[in-house]
Amino acid sequence: MAELTDAELRRELMALGYRPGPITDTTRKVYAKKLNCLRAEVAAAKRRGRGAPPSPARPPRQEEEEGGPAAGGRPPAARWGAAGQGGGALRDGPGSPSRRGLAAGLGDGSRVPSTSSWWDTSFCQAQQKEIIMNMLHELYNYLSIQAGNFECGNPENLKSKCIWVGEARDHVMNVTASSPQKFEAALEWILKSSRDLGIWLKGRDPYEPVTTVEEVVCLESAHPQMGLGCRFRRAMITAIMNLFLFFWGLITLWGILIFLKYRWRKMAEEEQAMYEMVKKIIAVVQDHYKEWERNLERYPYVGILHVRDSLIPPQSRKKMKRIWDRAVEFLASNESRIQTESHRVAGEDMLVWRWTQPSYLSDSEH
């Protein structure tokens, strides 16, 4: 193929029904591959008896005006598409670094999906891969740049990193000169591919996975493309936030420890005050019983509230309520010498304490 001049290469392509664009050093290899594919298809068609392509003197447009060849005898270029679709979509060489990642995904034996009418036609598999790589490469770059802009100050006032599918389609079509059917086929390939291409397809509910191209509402890059300054600024912010959270956690733990120590001290003081109150209550009830034995008191029991009022001054009763309640509960469950009873005193029922141990036994203990 290297011995053909640019003019001869153009004539050969047009003889097979394909109208090439400008042939330059960059596009020559692409058109040479195209010529090989067309020749291979012509040879295969002849072996199957499907006829030969039109002659050079009869261009494809003239055949279309006259009715065109039969479905089985269409020239290979007619099945491929217009020259703008074939040559204009390939901007980078097949070995460019920007396509190596996508080439790995397309070189694993997986075939391009065939749901749309554009994929139903038969053309060179190599050209299919070239077009898919070019579209996905451009889509990946566009989404990563938009996501990076959103993360780095959002100069374009984007509402989200997820770009509307119509906006992404228009951009890819303008850059690659491809059709909407090709773009939809590329999205379907992303859906069916088992590899992570760094492009997320999202529907109306961003948390629900999409299964068809029709459900895709927006596209988002998994790897935002950010500049060095933006990355440094974000790293500094992250480091400062982590330090702040670390010291805030230390201060919180220190505060909790101080509170627990204070609480434990207050509980110990309250426990001690409760035992002191129990001793005072026992002394009051015992003295009242002794006075009753000497006929100085009318009843052998004394009201609980009366004991409280005699031990706690009015201004301290609210503050000492918890200690008093704990002392009463302690006497009811742990003191056998004092019995809690209910009596009618002055026409009202009230709880009283009665000393149950005789005085001579109490005196002998001392």
Buried (B, 14 or more C-beta within 10 A) or exposed (E): EEEBEBEEBBEBBBBBBBBBBEBEEEBBBBBBBBBEBBBEBBEEBEEEEBBEBBEEEEBBEEBEEEEBBEEEBBBBBBBBBBBEBBBBBBBBEBEEEBBEBBBEBBEEEEEBBEBBEBBEEEBBEEBBBBBBBBBBBBBBBBBBBBBBBBBBEEEEEEEEBBBBBEEBBEBBBEBBBBBBEBBBBBBBBBBEBEEEBBBBBBBEEEEEEBEEBEBBBBBBBBEBBBEEEBBEBEEEEEEEEEEEEEEEEEEEEEEEEEEEEEEEEEEEEEEEBBEEBBEBBBEBBBEBBBEBBEEEBEEBBBBBEBBBEEBBEEEEEEEBEEBBEBBBEBBEEEBEBBBBEEEEBEEEEBEBBBBEEEBEEBEEEE
